[in-house]
């Protein structure tokens, strides 16, 4: 599929692979063949290997550390503790600088780094780390986030256990409804489960600085945290993106970055870290577990009267992004519905459990599980079809959010619910004879006896971009010059490619705006201004907007060279009129010159929520909406579930790359299904019990059902090309739809995810 540029229809050589097309990914063939270089493949001949000693305890005081056995081990070049950190800061953090680079006098979670080692072989480094002796005074961990709110609870940090408390107060807190439903819900700890473990290579530089090649989600965010710990100015801490093997939020926080740089600067040699899978479970943040209490009231005609919610998010030992996750949960916690009266209280808490931070859906996933379950309970109490109840209360353009923000672009809740309801259903279960298609699959546990089918619906929504007043922006440099006798665009940004296809998108925008076929995307790095994090479904909107604006400024400079008062365009490597008539060849116009522009592009600025009422007319830049219908078969005797179909409908504003959009919907749906049925980091007494893919289960190709997908394009007039962030909404609604279908099949309440077989039996 290819789409010409605006004026290229009349040209003999149109530009292919522009906005609206689905061109081949530049990294696609290499990844399919297994030839793509990920961060774990980094190598130099003289490099050392890094290893980390981590605490086995979730809470303990450190009385002493004996490095002797490690230091004298042959092949060991350096052993460092917090005493060896040269910078003015020994702490880092995305939002709060509260996490030690290496533990100082205590540890707050199992796996907290205490010492790091550099050696000439990875096994030597691991043995040296294991030889370090730490004298611990083991303390009782704080593991219950609800109990941690009490004034007399043990403190994880000196200033208390509350990272953030946020609330919404809208309308009448004492509103009365004809029908009221209540529910208590629980969401387990989900892992991002990327396939490429944390890894990177730090190389000391002749100027006294360091060059770090690393898989991350935010190059400048890493740089901002690393430099103070090294005692270096930011321009001497240079980051270049290495191949990223998945992220989903877990690479927003630092893992081995500072450790590698410290060892490289101490030894004068390149140092590589590459975590094992088990270490990865301890080395990155996870999705916040949550407990949620909801009360929802409606009139007998099905119109919502009020929603009351009480949500506690377990942030673990350090803040990470808990403040923002709390803000999302409170502002989106009533769901994509018009509710005149809202009382919402959300706590993000410190505990001695594993640190939690960003994961796809970011606060909305937890809330959606509860508010969608409430809508189904309410529909049952009212005797209404659950889709009809949602349609009667759906947000739409012009609706007012619980924060007071008025939706000023399409809010397609009704449209996507209607679309997903109309998608074809799978074949009748009576016609299924293949045991692989039944619950239990290859286990051959049933031939259909005791199997019941259920259908469930859910809709979710998510803010796009940074919110609550954060200065969100991206930077792009676009250069147009002649190479090899043809015009070539070079697009340079620090936007991180984490698998979502952003390198392809930058090429598509440049082709569309500049009318050239060849677009080069250099590796992302800190040599250009920040593009922000590849998170919050924001890069297409923010970096796409920056690239578009930089291209348009370059285009205008080309037109200025032509002169005259004609309306011009670039297409097919030529300067043309809007009618498609050639004015000049772009190669001749450029000659030996390079026309370049750098743009720091800012969207509309959001504002913080009022701390007393949660009111703010523009707390979020934009919202994305997705709806799912799930069809499941449940073996009610064994508690086994087979998801037969996941149908999805999503408004993306503009499908910049239709195949990539469908891929996002498929991938996000898989993560939602995983949380519903199998994915949970099991934590007991602050300790992780299943740090491996043997015991932490994620959906495989056999677990994912066929997907019917409907993509809507209802443009946001405030966004580049009308685009609407697409990455996160599928994860939010997929899980609740699966759970709703299981409730329909079994009649059981199912108020916790992931669902376990014992939840469905009896």
N, C-alpha and C positions, 0 to 999 in steps of 0.2 A: 504494500500500500504506500502511495506517495501523494503528497499534496504540493502543488506549485505555490510560489509566493504570490502576493497580491496581484502583480502585474505580469506574471510569467505565462499566463495562458496563451498569449499571442506570440511567444518566443519559440524558436525552433529547438532550443536547449533549455527546458525548464529545470528549476531547482527541485530536487527530490529530498525527502527526509526532513521537511520542515515541521512547524507546529501543526498538530492534528494527524501526523503520520506516525507509523511505528517502525522506524528504521532499525537496522541491526545495531546491537550494542557494540561499542568498540572493544569492550572487554569480554564479550560473550563467548567467542570461539575459544579463547584461551581458558576460560573458566570451565567450559564444557569438556575440553580436552585434558583438564588437570594441569595446564601449563602456566596458569596465572600465578604471579609471585605475590604471596601473602606476606604479612609481617613476620610470620614464623619462618619464612624462607630467607630472611636477610642473612648476609654472610660477608665477612671480610677475613682475610688469611690470618691476621694478627689479633683477632678478637678474643676476649675472655667471656666466660659465662657467668651469669648472675644467678643467685639463689637466695631465698628468703626463709628465715626462721620465724615461725608463727606460733602464737600462743595456743596451747591446747585447752585453755580455760576461757569461759565467757566473761568472767570477772575475777580479777586478782590484782594484788599489789605486787610490785617487783622489788624484791629486797636486794638483789644483786645479779650480775651477769658475768660469767667467767668465759672469756674468749680464748683461753690459752690453747686448748686442744685444736681449735680451728686455725688459729694463727700459725702454729708450727707445722701444720699439715703440708706436705710437699704439693706444689702446684697451686697453692692459695696465694693470691696477690693482695687481697684486702679483706678486712672484716670490719664493718662499721656498725655503730649504734647511734642513738640520738646525739651523743656527745660529739660526733664527727660531722654534724650538719653545720656548714659554714655560714649560712645566711642568717639574717635577723629574725626569721620566722622558722619555727620547727613544726608548724601546722599548715594545713591546706584545707580547702573546702570550696565547693561550687558556690554556695550561698553564704554559709557561715564558715569561717576559718577555725574549725573546731577539731579537726582530725590530725593526730600526730603523724609525721612522716615515718617515724619509728617510735615505738612506745617509750614513754619517759619514766614514769614511776608507777604506772598501772596499765592494765589492759581492760578493755570494755566489751570485747566480743571474741569468740573463738575464731582464731585465724588472724588476729591483729599482728602486723609485722613488728618484730622486736630487733632483729639484726639482719644485715645483708652481707653476702659474700661474693667475691669475684675470684674465679679460678680458671685454669687453663682447660678444663674439661667439665661438662655439665654434671657428670656424676661426682667428680671431686668437689664441685661447689655444693652439691646436695649433701654429701657426707660431711663437709666442713660445717654447714649450717646445723646439721643434726648433732654435731659434736659440741656445740655451744651449750653451756649449762646455765640455766636460769633458776634462781631461787624465788619461788612464788609463795605468797600468802593468799591462798584461795579464798575468795569471798562468795557470799550468797548472791547469785545473779538476780536482777530484776527482769522478769520475763512476761509479766501480765501487763499489757499497756493500759487496760482500764484501771487496774489496781494502782498503777504508777501515778495516776492523777491525784491520789490522796495526799494530803499535806504531810502525813507522817510516813509516806513511802520512802524506801531507801533511794538515794539520789544517784543517778548515773553520772550526771555532771553537777558541779557545784551550784550552778544557777538553777537547778531543778530539772524536771523530767519533761516539761512541755516545750516542744519545739515551736509549735504555733497552735493557738486556738482561734478559730474563725467562726463567725455566725452570720446568719441572715435573719432579719426581722422585717417582714413585709405584711401589711394588712392587719387583720384582727387576730391576735394570738389565741383568743377564746372563741373563734368561729365554731358554729355548730353545724353538723351535717346529718343527713338522713341515714346514711349508711357509712360505717366506719370499719376499716380493717387494720389489723396490727400484725407486725412480724419482726422477728429477730433473725438476723442473717449473719453469715460468716464467710469470708473469702480467705483461702489459704495463701501461702507465700509461693509465688510463681517465679521461675527463673527465665531469663531471656533466652538461654539455651542456644546461643550462637555457636557455630561449629568451629570457628577459629579462636583458640584460647588467647589470652592476653600475651602480647609479645612486642618486642621492639629492640632497636639497636641505637645506643648512644655513642657518639664519636667525638672525642675531645678535639677542639679546633686550635690552630696556631695562635689565634688572638685571645686565648684564655677562655673562650666560650665553649659551647657544646652544640653539636648538631644531633637532633633526635629524630629517628625515623620510626614511626609508630602508628599502630591502628588505633584510631580514636574517633570521637564524634565532633570534637570542637578543638581545632588546633590552637586558636588564640586563647580559649578558655584554659587549656592545659598550660600554655606559655605563662599566662597570668598567675597561675598557682605555683609553677615550678621555679620561676626566677627568684622570688624572695627567699626560697629555701636554699638556693645555691649561692645567694649573695651576689647575683649577677644582674645587670640591667637586662630588660626584656630583649633588646636587639642582639644580645649575645647568647640567647637561648632560642635557637632556630629549629622549627619543627617542619618536617616534610611528611606528608601522609604516605604510609605504607599500605599495602593491600589489606583491606578489611574483610574478614570472614564473618560478617553479620554483626549486629549491634543491638538494635531494639531498645536502646536506652542505657544499657549496662556500660557502655564506653563513654558516657558523659563524665563519669568520675575518674579520677586518676587511679591507676593500679601500680604498674612498675615504672612509670615515667621518671619520677624523682629518684628512685632507687638506682636506675640505670645511669642517670646523669651523675649522681654522686660517685658511683664507682668508677665511671669513665674519667672524671676529673681527678679522682684520687690516684688512679693507676696510670693515667696517661695513655690508656689503651681503649679501643672500642669494647663495649660491654653489651652483650645480648641477654635478654631475658625471654624465656618462653615457658609459660605456666603449663603444668599438666592439667588434665581435665579436673581432677580432684581439687587442685589448688585454685583453679578458676572459680569453683563454687565458693571458696572462701575469699577470693580476691576481687570480687565485684558485687555491686549492690543488686537487690532483687525487687520484685514488686511488693509494695506494702500489703501485708495481711491486714484484714479489717474485720471489725464487728460493727454491725449496723442495726439500729432499732428504728423502725418506721411506723408511723400512723398516718393513714390516708383517709380523708373523708370526702364524700360526694353526695349530691342530691340524687333523688330517685330517677331523674332523667339521664344520669350518668355524667353530669358536669362536675368537675372537681371543685371542691370548696376549700380544702386545705391539705397541706403536706407538712408533717413534722418529722424531722430526722435527727438522730444522734449517732454520729460516726466516730469511731476511734481507729486511727491508723497507726500501726506499729512501725516506727521509723528506724528501729534498731539503735545501734550505739552512737551513730553520728548523723548530723542533720542532712547531708547530701541535698536532695531537692524536696525534702519533706514540706518546707514552707509552701512551695508552689503546688505540690500535690494536694495539700490541705485546701489551698485556695480553689483549685479545680473542683474538688469534691463538694465544697460548700456552695459554690456558685452554680454548679451543674447538677446538684443533688436532687432536685425535684423532677428531673427528667425533661424531655422535650415537649412539655405540656404547658398549657395556660393554667396557672394556679393563682387565684387572687390572694391567698393567705399562706405564707410560708414561714415556718420556724425551723431553722436548721443550725445545728451545732456540730462542729467537727474539730477533733483534737488530733494533732500529729505529735506522737510521743517518742521520747528516748526510752530504750530498754537495753538490756544486754544481749538481745537477740542479734542476728546478723544485720548489718546495715542495709537499709532499703532506700531506693531512690527512683530513678526514671525507668519506666517500662511502658511500652506501647499502650496508650490509653490513659496513663498518667492521672490517676484519681477518678477518672470517669468510669473505668471498668468496675471498680468496687461499688460505686454508687448505683450504676446501672443494674447490677445484679439484684439489688434491693428494690429500686423503684419499679423495675419491670415485673418482679414477683408481686409487688403490691398491686399493680394494674391488673394482673391476672386474678388475684384474689378478689379485687373489687368487681371485676367483670362477673366472676362466679356469684358473688353476693347479690349483684344486681340482676342476674339472669341475662346478661348481655354477651354478645360475641366479643372476644377480647380485642379483635381488630377494630370493631365498631366503637368500642369504648375509647380506644386510642385516637380514632379519627375525630370523635366528638371534642376531644381536648387538645388536639395537635397544635403546636406552635406553627405560625405562618408569618410571612413578611408583615411587619407592623405590630406583631405581638410584643408584649413586654415580659422580660425575664424576671425571675425573683429578685435580681439585683436592681431592677429598674431599667436595664438596658433594653432599648427598643431595637428589634431586628430590622436592619435597614437594607437587607437584600433577601433573596429567596431563602425560605426555610421550608424545605420540601418534605415535611413529615408526612402529610397526607399523600403526596404524590408517590413517595417511595413505599409507603405501606400498601397503597393500592396496587402499585406495580408488582411488588413481591407476592401479594396475594393472588395475582392473576397469572403468575408464572406456572407452567405445567407441573403437576404433582407426579411423583414416581409411580411405577406400576403397583397394582394392588398386592398386598403381602401374600395373599393366597396363591398367587402365581409364582412365588419365589420357591425354587427347588434346590438351588445351589447352596450347600452349607456355608460356603465362604461368605455368602451375602447375609447370613443370619448372625445374631449375637453369639460371640464365642469364636466365630470364624473357623480357622483351621483346627481349632480345638474340637470341632464337631460335637459340641455340647448339646445341641438340640436340632431337631428336624422340624421345628415349628410349634411344638407343644409348649404352652405357657408363654408364648411370645405375643406381646400386644404392641400395636402401633399407636403412636401419638404424633400430633402436629402442634407446633408452638411457634409463636411470633414474638419478636422483640424489635425495638427501635432504640438507637442510641445516638448521642451527639457528643462533639468534642470541640473545644476551642482550638483555633489554629494560630500558631505563633505565640511568642511570649506575651504575657498578660500583666494586668495590675500595675501599669506604669513603667515596666521595664523598657528601656530604649532599644527597641528591636530594629536591626538594620542589617544590610549586607553590602559588600564591596565587590565590584567587578572591574577589571581592566580589559578592554577590547582593542585589539590592534588589527588594522587592515593593511596588508602589503602584498607585493608580488613575489611569489616563490615558484621557481620552475616554469615561469612563463604564464602563470595564472594567478588570479587574486585569491588570497588565503586569509581567513580570519583566525586570530589567536585569542582565545578567551581564557583569562587567568582569574581564578577566584580561590578562596580558601574553603569553599564548600566541600564537605566531606562526602565522598561516594561510599555509602555503606551497603550497596547492593540494590538501592532503589532506582538506579538508572539516571542519576542527576547529570553524569557526564554526557549522556545521550541528549538530555533535555537542553543543556547549554548549547550543544551543537545545533539542535533543532531551532532554537531561538535565533542564533546567529545566522543560520541559513535563511530563515524567514525575513529577518530584518535587513540583512545585507545582500541578499541575493547571490551568495557565493556557495559553491558546493563543498569546498574543503574547509573544515574548521578543526583547528588543533586545540586540544585541551592539555596544557602542561600539568604536571603533578601539583596537587594542592599543597600549599605551604604558608608559612607566616611571612613570606616576602611580600605579600599583598595584604591589604586591610582585611579585617575580620569579616567572615560571612556568618558568624553565629554558629550555633550547633545544628547538626543534622538531627533534629528532633522537633517535636511539637507540630509535625506535618507542615513545616514552614519553608523548606528550601525552595520549592517550586514558586511559591508566592514571593519570598524575599529575595533570594538570589536570582530567581527568574526575572523579577522586576529590575534588579540591578543590571543584569546582562541586557535586558531589553532596552533600558535607558541608555546604557553605554553604547550599544549598537546604534541607537537612533541619533546620538550625538556624533558618532563617527559618520553616519550617513549624511548628516547635515553638513559636516565639514567637506565631504566629497561634493555635495551639491554646491557649496560655496565656491568650489574651484571652477565649476561649470559657469556659474553666474546666470544672469537673466532672471526673468520673472515667471518662468514656466514651473508647473508643478511636476516634480521629478520623483523617480523611484529607482531602486536598485533591484535588478532581477536578471538571472541568467548570466551573471558576470558583466553586466552592462548597466550604464545609466540610461533609463528609459523615461518616457512620458507616461502619464497615468493610462494612456490609451495603448501602451505597449510598444510605441515607436522608439527605436534606438537613437539615443542622442550621442553617446560616446562609449568606447570600450573602457571598462574599468581599469584594465592593465595600463592603458595609455594615460588615463587620468592620474593614476598613482605614480607611475614611473618608478624611480628608485626610492621614493618616500614611504614612510610608514605613518599612517593616520591612526592615532590612538587616543583613547579617552578612558579615564578612571572615574567611576561613579560610586559614591557612598549613598545607597538608596534607602530612604526611610519611609515606611508606610504611616498611616495615621497613628498617633500616639495614644495608647491606652492610659487608664488612670487607676490608682489603687482603690480597693474596696474600703468603704467607711468601716472602721474597726468596731463601731457600736451597732450598726444596722446592716452592714454588708451591702449597702446601696451604692451604686455607681452606674452612671448612664453609658459608660464606655469602658468596661473592664476588660473586654476581649475584642481582639481585632476582627475575628471571623469565626464562624461555626461550620463544621462538617457534619452531615447527617447520613446514617446508613440504617437499613432495616433488613432483618433476616427472617426467613421461615425455615424451621428445621423439621424434618421428618425422621423419627427414630423408631426402631424396633427394640423392645425391652424383653429380655427373658426374666419374667417376674419370679421364677423359682431360684435362679442363680444370681440375679442382680446384674446381669451383663447387658450392655447397651451397644447397639449398632446404629450409627448415624447413617440413614439411608440417603438423605439429601440435605444440602444446605443451599437455599436460594437466597440471593441478596439483591438489593436495589440500593444504589447510592447516587447522590447528586455530587458531581465533582466540578461544577461550574463550567469548566472546559476540559475535555479530555485531551491534554497536550500530547500524550502518547497513549493511544487507546489500549495497546497490549500491556504496557507497563501499569496502567490503571487496573486492568483486570488482574494482573499479577499481584498488585497490592491487595485487592479485595480477597483473592484466594489465600494469600499468605496471612493476612490479618485474621481471616475467618479460621484458619488452622490454629492460630494461637488462642483464639476465643474458645474453640472446641477443646483444645488441650486443657485450658483452665477449668472448663466445665466437667471434664471426665477423668483426667489422669495426672495433670501436672501439679506437683506440690513438693516444695522443699520441706521435709518433715523436721521440725525443730523440737527438741525435748530438753528442758533445762538449759536453754540457750545454745545447745549443741546440734549441729546438722547431722542427721542420721543417714542421709542418702546422697552423698556428694559424688555421684557418678551417673552416667547415662544407662547403667545397668539397673539402677534403682530409681532414678528420676526419669520418668517416662514422658516422651513427647510423641505427638502423632506422626505416624509413618504414612507412606503412600497407601497402605492398606486400611488405615483409619480414616483417611479423608474421603468423603463421598463425592459423587458428581455434583458440580455446582452450576446452577442456572443463575446468570448474572445480568442485571439490567442497569446500565449506566445512564444517568440523566445529566444533562448539561444546562443548568439554569444559572446563567452568568451572574457573578457578583460584580456590579459596575465599579466597585472601588478597587478591584484587584487586577493585576496584569493579565490580559487576555480573558478576564472574567473567572480565573481559576479559583478553585476551592480546595484546600488541603485534603488529601485523600487517604493518607497512610493509616491513621489510627481508628477512624470510626468502625471499620469492619470488625476489629478485635472487640469493640465494646458491645455490639449487639449480637454477635454470633453465639457467645456463651449463654446469655439469658434465653435465647431462642431454643438452644438445645435443652436447657433445663426445663423450659416451659413445655416442650414436647414430651419430656420424660414425665413431668407431672400429669400431663394429659393421658399418657399411656398407663400410668400406675395408680393415679389418684393419691399419691403420697405428696406431702408438702415440700420436701427437698429444699431445705433452707441453708445448705452449706455446699460450697464448691472447693475442690473438686468432689464430685459425687463418688461414693464408695459403694461396692456391691451391697454391703450390709444396710445402706440407707434405703435400698429398694426392696428388701425382703421382709416379709412378715406383716 
